[in-house]
Amino acid sequence: MSWKPSASIKELKQRAKILQAIRHFFITRGLLEVETPILSQAGVTDIHLFCFQTHFMGPQISSSKPEAQGTPLYLQTSPEFHMKRLLSAGSGCIFQISKVFRNEESGRFHNPEFTLLEWYRVGFDHFRLMDEMDQLLQFILKSETARRCTYQNAFLEVLAVDPLTASLEQLKTSGEKLNLGEVLSEEPDRDTVLQLLFCIAIEPVIAQHKPCFIYNFPASQAALARISPTDKRVAERFEVYFQGIELANGFHELSDGQEQLRRFQADNRLRSRKGLAQMPIDGNFISSLATLPDCAGVALGVDRLVMLACEKKHIDDVISFTIKGA
């Protein structure tokens, strides 16, 4: 095993310039740079995300959690919950470049510890935020103006199936044409099937020559986004792709605490059905939504952005030390 960094010094210097350019982009637009905790007493309930867990061995944090072995804490998969609490407290438009952690396999686009750019715009909906995201990509990557395509139309173009109306069996039949029949045959969750079809069939072919925004995701995949007031089948959520790489995920942010709590509880029920541990729900975050201003927010993978800017094929080529060499 080599002690040397995985990325060359040349690429690390280019990475530093990109980080400086990102800060310049937002500071000149009047956004406040913030820092929020990496550790939290709550994780995320999303069945596709897995948190690293540790224990705080100091004084008991909460009388409702009298753990003899310390207080469980989770490394954050995103700074979202804390940043929204700042928004609810009156921070105004904010951005953050932070280290986040996801307990998943390392690979071409994944390292368990990675860098995330997240920002929130008060008074924006998801369409205005897509405009700004497009401007950032053009500023950093010198890319063309991005294409926009609904989630529904992306499926119709590539797979000739409507993800909003097709039955589970029809979706699985589409998967058979991709040699996914055996993988999907026993899968009962519609959204898991949709995500696999999207990942295998659509991601590799969209946005090869210029970035593409996919928006209007199914309402069942809303996560922390609002449901569209004009079509209850879809959520005001978007993702950004370029050259087969998923770069960002954004929302017109939900501000209904009770609805958000119901979604988290539904996630935990699904976790139980899949044999996964239930995750503690962040009560502070839920309470803060009562005063969350109308806003839109997005999280962008900085390492993947640097990969594109430096024309590199693997995340190892743009970070100083991978998990293998840490």
Summary of the structure (lengths in Angstrom):
residues: 326
radius of gyration: 20.0
end to end distance: 10.7
largest distance: 58.0
contacts: 1008
relative contact order: 0.18
helix: 37%
strand: 21%
